[in-house]
Amino acid sequence: MSHTTTDEPVRRASGATVPVLAFAGIVVAVMQTLLVPVIKDLPRLLDTSPSNATWVLTSTLLSGAVATPIMGRLGDLFGKRRMLIASLSVMVVGALLSALTDALVPMIVGRTLQGVAMGAIPLGIGLMRDMLPRERLGSAMALMSSSIGVGGGLALPAAALVAQNTDWHALYFGAAGLGVLSIALTLLIVPESPLRAKGTFDLPGALGLSAGLILFLLPVSKGSDWGWSSPTTLGLFAAAVVVLLLWGLMELRVAAPLVDLRTTARREVLLTNLASIMVGVSFFVISLVLPQLLQLPAETGYGLGQSMVVAGLCVAPLGLTMMFTAPVYARLSARYGPRTTLIIGLVIIGIGYAGGLGLMNAAWQTVVTSVLIGAGIGLAYSSLPALIIGAVPASETGAANGLNTLMRSIGTSVSSAVIGMVLANTSNVVGGVAVPTMHGFRVSFLIAAGAVAVGLVLAFFLPRRSPAGVSQLRASSEEDANLARAEQALAGAGQPPQGFRGRVLAADGAPVARAKVTLIDRHGRQAGATLSAGDGSYALAVPAQGPYVLAARAAGHPPLAHAATHGGDRPVDLDLSLPGETVPA
């Protein structure tokens, strides 16, 4: 699945592109925590039973899990900006439907449509990789990756304020308004990426993955209601294993699979995805525990007796700190690499949960815990897309980051189920009402610390990578094959070679591996692209004779544009220490 291009000229990303994409991620994340302030009131508001009301939350979880890898792949094939706008549009429709109903079934349908927007996170990361220069990419991806936590953290106090003072339907009208604003900004400011993956959409693969995820996540989210040892729960888990195994065998035989399992099985990708699950588990524990602790009456002896709004404000620093760690991550990653930054983030999360065991006696102590854990999660989340992008071809960034976002969602789903079970089993029943205990809160924090410990072990086994200044893209068998095919095309059995070949060189004459070399025709359109091999060599076939510009870019070097006229086999070494040249159109 090598990448190809569209026929439209490439628009440069403006300075507003990153904030607009991050805003889209925050808007999407808001949908995940929008109903937290009114969860306990949903049965009354929808005139249904508590077990039926939980489907309002479960439906969003399931649709988001299914849509994330699918939208990522569609973005690789048909345009990431296009799919980003489509995701946000579906979310707006779902929000309006939920805003206009008090009935259970339409509400579930609306919430299902809202979950589709979760694909916006990997699509935004893919757009950033395709358009931004390397020096801006680290902090931009960090902000986009953290937006899911930022939006979730900021939505809690805002949603609590709205729910406490107005009709709860205003939550959805507000979400729809944010979605429309995000669509408008994306249309005005964000350019479409010219990169496309070759192949077709794998519909059987999408259906198989969707079925497997639903069969797995449904008992995870409903196991507490059905009983973890009930035939329904165990049967769905068993069916999920069978379906996902059959799906994997099918994907290995498809030429253009929805998820390239061979790429996913690489050590760096596999360990990063497993670590993402652990980070997702640790992120959601604090979101479940602290709001309950803060709102429990002081008469319990340990509850902090705060209002819904104050509780949201105390947890809000979790999201704010994640947002402010993006530039910190960029500096740390540039110096030490994303692997080290992930390890640092996990250590900080672990310290936050360990310290949080003794910081549950006052509202200000919960703020300290939120800030500390938010900083760690911000660093950890920011590292994940860099690790993924460094290990997969450019044509697969949407699908690969979609799968990574899915892993985080699985982590939060598992966290919700496990912590819900722990709090239920350790609660005291007072007047027929189950009241969580301090013991349950502390056990929950210990579970989060255990997930962090597992994540640390996984992170230590990640391969070491060079920091910025050396290309951070790892060699892939697919792009090596692309290079070989280009060299073969240039050699042409019995035909004169047609194209350019050479090496990308640094200031000291050393070869630069994994530099991006782009071929631009006289109309300003991209006619081809590749990455230099380990010895700096590259080869690009040309579609027709004429003048071209060879553009080269690598981390730590100024970009170079070299004018070259095609007339057969043209050796051109691209010295990144030389000033760039231009050629008239």
N, C-alpha and C positions, 0 to 999 in steps of 0.2 A: 504494500500500500504506500507507494511513494507519493510525494505531493506534486500537484500540478498547480496551475494558476488560472485565474479568470482573464478575460480580455480587457478588463477595466483598469485604468491606471491606478497606482497605489497612492492613496491620500496619506500624508504624514499625520501621525497622531499629535494633536495639540496638547498644550499643558493641562487642559481641562479634561482630557480623556480619562486619566486615572481617577480623579474624584468622581466623575460621572459613573464609571463602572463600579467603583466602591460603593457609591450611593445605591446603585441597583442591587448590589449584594446585601446591603443593610436593609433595604426595603423587603427583599425576599426573606431575610432572617426574622424580620418583625412578625411575619405570619406564623412563625413557629411558637412564639411566646405570647401572641396576641390575647389568647383566651385564658392565660394563667390566672389573672385576677378574678375571673368569674367561673373557674372550673367547678367549684363546689356548688354553684347556683345553677349549673346547666340543666339538671333534671327538672327543676322548677321552671326555668325560663323556657324550656322546650316541651314542657308537659309530658315527660317520659320518665322511664326508670333510670337509675344511676348506671346500670350496665349498658343500656342503649345509648346513654349520653356520652359514654367513653368513645363511641364510634366517631364522634365529631373530631376527636384528637387522633384516633387511630387512622382514619381515612387520609388525613394530611401526611402522616408518617409513611403510609404505604405508597401513595401516589408520588411523593417526593423521592422515595427509594427507587421506584421503577423509572421515573422520568429522568433522573440525573444521568445515568450512563447513556440512555437513549438520546437525550438532547445533546450530550457531548459528541456522540458519533454523528448525529445529523448536522451539527455545527461543522465538524471536520469535512463533511461531504458537500454541504450546500451553503455554508457561510455562517460563521459564529455570531456575527452581529444580527443577522436575520433570525437565527434561532433564539437569540437573547430577547429580541423584541417579541417574538412569538410566545416565549415563556411568560414574559411580563403581561402580555395581552390576555393570556388564559387566566393568569392570576387576578387581573382586574375583573374579568367576567365572573370568576368565582367569588370575589369579595362582594360584588354588587348583588349577586344571588343570595349570599348569606345575609347581607344587610337588609334585604327586603322580605325575609321570612321568619316565622316563629315555629315552623314545622320541622320535625327531625329529619326527614328524608331530603328535602331541598337543602337543608343546612349541611348535611353530609356530602351531597353533590357539590355544593359550593366549596367546602373545605377540601374536597378531593381535587378540584380544579386549582385551588391555591397551592397545593403541594407541587404541582407541575413546575412552578417557578424555581424550585431548588436547583434546577439545571443552570441557572444564571451564574452561579459561582464558578464552576469549571469553564463555562463559556467566556466569562470575563478574564479569567487567567489565561486562556488560550489566545484571546485577542491581544492581551498585553505581550505575550511572548512573540506574537507575529509582528507587532508594530513598534515596540519600544526599543530604543538602544540599550545595550547591555548595562550601561552605567545606571539607568533608571529602573531596570527590570526588577532588581532584588526588592527594593522598598515597595514598588508597585504591587508585586505579587503578594508580598507580606500583608499589605493593607487589604487586598481583595480576599485573601485567604482568611484573614481575621474578621472580615465583615460579618460572617455568620455569627460570631460571638458578640461583636459590637452591636449589631441589630437586636439580638436577643436580649442583651443586657440593658440597652437603652429603652427597649419596648416595655419592660416591666413597670417602671414608674409612670411612663406616659399612659400605658393602658390602664393602670390602676387609677390614675387621676381621672381619666375619661369615664371608666366604669363606676367610679364612686360618685361622680357629679352629674352624669348625663345618662341617657338611654344607652344600653350596651351595644345597640346596633351601630352607634356612632363609631365604634371601633372599626367596623368593616367599611363604612363610608370613608373614614380617614385612610385606611389601607388602600382602597381603590384610588383615592386622590394621589397618594404617594406613587402608586403604580403608573398612573397616567403621566405624572411629572417625570418619572424615570424614563418612560418610553419617549417622551418629547425630547428630553435631554440627550438620550442615546441617538435619536434620529438626527438631531442638530449637530452633535459634536463628535460622536464616535464613528470613525471610518470602518468600512468592511475590510476584513483581512483578505488578501488575494490568494492565500494558500488554501488548497483543497486536497483532500485525500482522493485517490482513485478508487474505483470500485462502486458497488451498489450497497443500499441499506439492507442489512441482514434481518429481514422480518422474522423468520423462524427463530433466530437467535434472540431477538428482542422479546418475542412471546415466551420463549423458554426461560429467559432470565427473569421476566416479570412474574411468571408462575412460580419459579423457585423462590424469589424474594418474598412474594406474598405468603407462600406456604411457610416460610421461616419466620417472618416478622409478625405474622398474625398470632401465633401462639406466644411469641415473646411479649407482645403488648397485651394480650388477653389472658395469659396464663394464670394470673392472680385471680381472675374472675372464674375461669373454668376449672382451676385446680391443676397444679403442675404435673400431677401423676394421672390426670384424667385421660381416658381413651382419645378424646378429641385433641388434646394438646400433644400427646405422644404420637398420635397418628399423623398430625400435620408436620411435626418435626421429621418423622420418618419419610413422609412424602417429599418434603423439601430436599432431603439428602438424595433421594432417588432422582428427582427432577433435575437438580443441579449437576449431578454426575452425568446424566444423559446429555444435558445441555453442554457440558464441558467437552464430552466426546464429539458432539456435533460441531462445536466451534473449532475444534482442532482440524476438522476436515473441510472447513469452508475457506474459500480463497480470500474473501474479504469479510472476516468475522466482526460481529458487534464489539467484542472484546478480544484482543489478541492475547490469548492465554500464554503463548510462548514468551511474549514480552513481559506479561504480568508475572511469570514465574521467575524472571531474573531476580537475583538476590536483592538488589537495591530496591526494585519495585515491590517485591513481595514483603520484605521487612518493613518498608515504609508504610505500606497499607496496613500491616498488622499493628504497627506502632500507632497508626491513625485511630484504630479502634480503641486502643488504650487511652489515647488523649481524649477521644469522644466520651469515654466512660468517666474520666476524671472531670471533664468540663461540666457534665450534667449533674453530678452529685451536688456541687455547691448550689446550683440553680434550684434543686429540689429541697435541700435542707435548710438553707438560711432563711428563705421567705417564711417557712413554717415556724422556725424557731423565733423569728422576730414578731410574728403575729399571735403566737400563743399567749394567753392571758398570764399576767404575772402571778396570779393565784396558784398556778401549777407548781411554783417554786423555782422554775427555770425558764419559763417563757418570758419574753422581753416586752410584751404588751404594746407593740407598736401598731399603727394603722396600716392599711394596705399601701397607701402612698409612701409612707416613711419606710416601710419594708422594701418597696421597690427602689427608693433612693439609696438605701444602704447597699443594695446589690448592684446598682448601676455602675459603680466603679469597676466592676468586673469587665464590662464592655468598654468603658472609657480607657482603662489601662491597656487592654488589648489593642486599641486603636493607636495609642501613643507609643507602643513598642515597635511599630512597623519601621520607623527610621533607625531605632536601636538595632533591630534585627539586621537591617541592611549593612550597618557598620560591622557588626559581629560576623556576619556571614562572609562579607568581603575579606575579612582578615583570617577567619578560621574555617570557613566553609559551613554549609547548612547542616551537616551531620553534627558538628560540634555545637551549633546553635540549638539543635533539637535536644541534645543532651543537657545543655544548660537550662533550657526551658523546662524539661522534665524534672530536673533537680529542684528548681524553684517551686514548681507545683508541689513536689513532695514535701518541701520545707513548709509551704503554705498549709497543707493539710495536717502535717504533724503539729505545727504551731497552733492551728485552728482547733485542735482537740482541747486546748486550754483557754481559747479565746471565744467563749460562748456566753459570757456573763454580762455583756453590755452591748448596746447597739454600735458604739464606736469600735468595739473589738471585731464585729462582723465586717465593718468597713475595711479594717486592716487586712483581714483574711481575704476579702474580695480583691483588694489591690494586689496583694502578693500572688494569689493564684491567677488573677487576670494577667499579670506580667508574664508568668510562666507559660500559660496557655497561649498568649499572644506570640511568644517566641516559638513555641512548638508548632502551632498552626502555620506560622509564617514559613517555617522550614520545609513543610511537607510538599508544596507545589514545586519548590526549587529542586528537591530530591527527585520528584517524579519527572519533571521536565528534563533534568539532566540525564535521564536514563531511557527516554523514549524518543522516537523520531518526531520531527516537527509536525508531520501529518497526523499524529495520533494524540496530540496534546489535549484536545477536547475530550476524547473518550477516556484517556488515561486519568485526567484530573476529575472527570465525572465519576470514575470508579473509586478514586481516592476520597472524593466527597461522600460517596455512598458508604465507604468504610467508616467515616466519621459518624454518619447517620446511624449505622448499625451499632456503633459504640454508644451513642446516646440512647438508642432504643433499649439495648441490653441494660444500660445503667438505670433507665427509668423502671424497667421491670424488676431488676434486682433490688434497687433501693426501695421501691414501693413495697416489695415483699418483706424486706427487713423492717421497715417502719410499721407495717401492718402487724407483723408477728411480735414486735416488741412494744406495741402500744398498750395503754391502759384504757379500759372501758369505763367512762364516767357518765352516768345518766343515759346510757345507751349510745353514747358517742365515743368513738375510738380516738384517743388523744396520744400523739407520738410522744415518746419518752426521750430524755437526754441520752440514755443508753443507746437507743436506736440511732440518734444523730451521730454519736461517736463511732458506732459500728459502721455507719455509712461513710464517714471520713476515713476509717481504716481500710474499707474496701477501695476507696479512691486511691489511697496511698499504695495499696497492693497493685492496682492497675498501673500506676506510675512506675513501680518497681519493674513490672513486666516490660513496660515500654522502654525503660532504660536498658534492660538486657538486650532487647531487640535493636535499639539504636547503637549499642556498642558493636554489634555484629555487622552494621552497615559498612560498606567499603569506604575507605578514606578518599576524600576528594581534595583537589587543590583549591585554595581560595581564589577569589577574583584576582585578575591579573594574568591568570592562565585560563584558557577556555574551560568552562564548566560543563560542556556537553560531552557525555561519555560516548564512546564508539558504540554503534549498534550494528548488528549483523545486516539489518535491512538497508541502512544507508551505505554500508560498505558494498552491498550488492548493487545499489544504485550507481556507485562510483565505478564498479566493474562494468556495468552495462553501458555507462557513458563512454568508458575507455574502449569497449568493444565496438560501440557505434562509431567512434572516431577512427578506429583502425579499419572498420568496414571491410568485410571479406571481399577482396578483389575490387574495392571501390576506394577512391581517394578519400582520406580522412576529412571530415567536415566539422570543425569546431575549434575550441580552445583547450589547451592543456598547460600545466605548469605547476608552480608551487607558491604557497603563501609564506612570506618570509617576515621575520621580525627585524628590528633595527640592527641587531648583531648578526643577521644572516641566518639565524636559527629558524627551522621550519615551525610553522604555527599549525597545530592540529585542531580540527573541528572548527575552523573559521568558516563563516558563512560566505559563500561566493555566489553572487547573483548576476545573471545575464539580463541586460535591459536593452530593448530594441530602440530604434530611432524615434518611435512614437511615445517613448517613456513607459512602455509596458514591460512587465517582467516576462522574459522568454524562457527562463530556466533558473534553477538554483540547486546548489549542492553544498555539502560540508567537506572541508579538506580532510584528507586521510591522516594517519598518524605521522607520516613523513612530510606533511604539508602539501602533498600533491592533490590536484583537483583535475577534473575533466568535465567539460560541458559541450554537448552537441548543440548545433544551431539549427533552427528550422529553415533558414534561407540565407542567401548571401546578403551582405550589406554591412553598414556600420553598426557597432554595438558598444555598450559600456559594460565593463566588468567591474562590479562593486564588491569590495571585500570588507568584512567587519569581524572583529574578534575582541574579546574582553581585554582591556588594558591597552588597546591600540587605537589610534584615530582611524576613522573609516577612510577607505580609499576608493576613488572612482577612476578607472583607467580606460581611456578611449582605445578601441581596437577595431580594425576593419577585417571582416572575415573574407578569406579567399582560399580556404582549404584548411590544412592543419596549421594552426598558429600557436607556437609556444609563447606563453606570456607568464612571467613570474610577477606576482603581486607583492611588492615590497611595501609593507605597512608603515615604514619609516619615511617614505617619500611623500611629498605633497600630492594631493589628488589632482586629476585632470578632468576636464569636461569636454564634451563633444557637441557641436550644434545638432539640433534635431533635424 
